[in-house]
Amino acid sequence: MVTPSDNLKNKYIQMNKKLLLPTLLLFTSSFAFAQDKKLIDNIVKEVNENSQLEKLAHELLDVVGPRLVGSPQMKQANDWAVKKYSDWGISAKNEKWGEWRGWERGVTHIDLVSPRLRTLEGTQLAWSPSTNGKAINAEAVILPAITDSVSFQKWLPNVKGKLVLISMNQISGRPEKNWEEFATKDLFEKYKKEKAEALKVFAAGIAKTGLNAKALALAIENAGAAGIIINNWSQGFGVDKIFGANTTKIPTLDLSVEDYGLVYRLAQSGNKPMLKIESASKEHGVVPTFNTIAEIKGKQKPKEYVMLSAHFDSWDGASGATDNGSGTIMMMEAMRILKKFYPNPKRTILVGHWGSEEQGLNGSRAFVEDHPEVVGNLQALFNQDNGTGRVVNIGGQGFAKSKDYITRWLAAVPDTIKNQIKTSFPGTPGAGGSDFASFVAAGALGYSLSSTSWDYGTYTWHTNRDSYDKLVFDEIRSNVILAAIMVYMACEDLEKTSTEKATDLPVNERTGKQVTWPEARKATRKGGL
Ligand SMILES: [Zn+2]
């Protein structure tokens, strides 16, 4: 019902619209600020008092486990995430982007049976052929000192029926930090020299075969070996990196630095070490692969997008906890909280949980190819993918106006979190490393929320120790607050962001030349075959 006094008011507003506008704007912005504060307080409170991170981590990392591209566990994780989002009232779907070799890891058991008994610590590599439901009993041998490719070919028939150790035997299983801490300065120097020399000798030995690592493994396989044993030591206590096998018929296994050294020395001294190996896996043919995408639809500008981003796949030597379980649960928790306290965003909020980042950012590259409507209208994307630590670096990714936006959005983040973060502008456009680079290459504002390391590179990245216990939940909680607030601010920003590229890109220290914009690369849509 319209009263005479309302009519009068309307008339007054009509008449004085121009005059009133500055006052109204002032009123709106101070009102918006008051809303900010309440919303931000709500986000912080929810993160700290009702965190779902531990539960999400348990369900994903302990129950589902690692998420190798093409494995049934990857699909299980996709389905789990869709279910979680739907439980939170957020619409989500699995979007097919390609196909991959379907492979499922089974058990690995490795025992030393002669000259003494010991259960060895090791595991098969991803995509390793199985031992076909039975155990192999075979002698382990090492590569001899060879003079050239002819002598290697002459030796090769000796591998028939044997397990062949093809990695370097480390001169010490202690991390360099440990040597530095406890050895005298002279002894530490001596150790480093001996280690460098051993590496040189080993590399020269492999070079003399005339083969690279992959061709060497295949030559040994073709010569009738029973299996290949490697040690991809990650230079820390207890850690090996577990990647994919090069063999197609015989198993490839990684032994810990301690047990690899044990078997190696036994073979070297003529003690003929005998190993019993059972290594199971299943082939599932060619299987579809997916990104999980969830959405909270924007109310005023639904065709402009603010995205959260973290790859969902992992290597499978452990559970993929810090690579990238931590980024995954961070983005899921941020979405849950945004839906709860900011259910009607101005712009559309999307989250991308990408497949096959580990084989070359394939899921995100495919999304960029398949969704020009998102990429062309992207307000900003925030990706996290370097471990469990609190975010300490945000760069402008080479966009000329990044500083304006990032500074404005960060201003709303609590001091205790933002004071930890170093920013660099215009920054360098990311050419790879994680999924934000897929967007940057397409000229879209993809930002990396870069974390402090917690020894990521040595201890958890692609290792056999990347498990739940390595997560530092309070650091992830701080990242959830950051991500949720950045998304909120980017959604509410009065301006559409600019994708203008900076002309003052930094100089590459290695080449001495100014950095050029990275080129978009195509997703591998069919892989592992
Ligand atoms: Zn990663």
Boltz pocket constraint, residues with backbone or C-beta under 6 A from the ligand:
constraints:
  - pocket:
      binder: B
      contacts: [[A, 311], [A, 322], [A, 323], [A, 324], [A, 357], [A, 385], [A, 386], [A, 433], [A, 434]]
      max_distance: 6.0
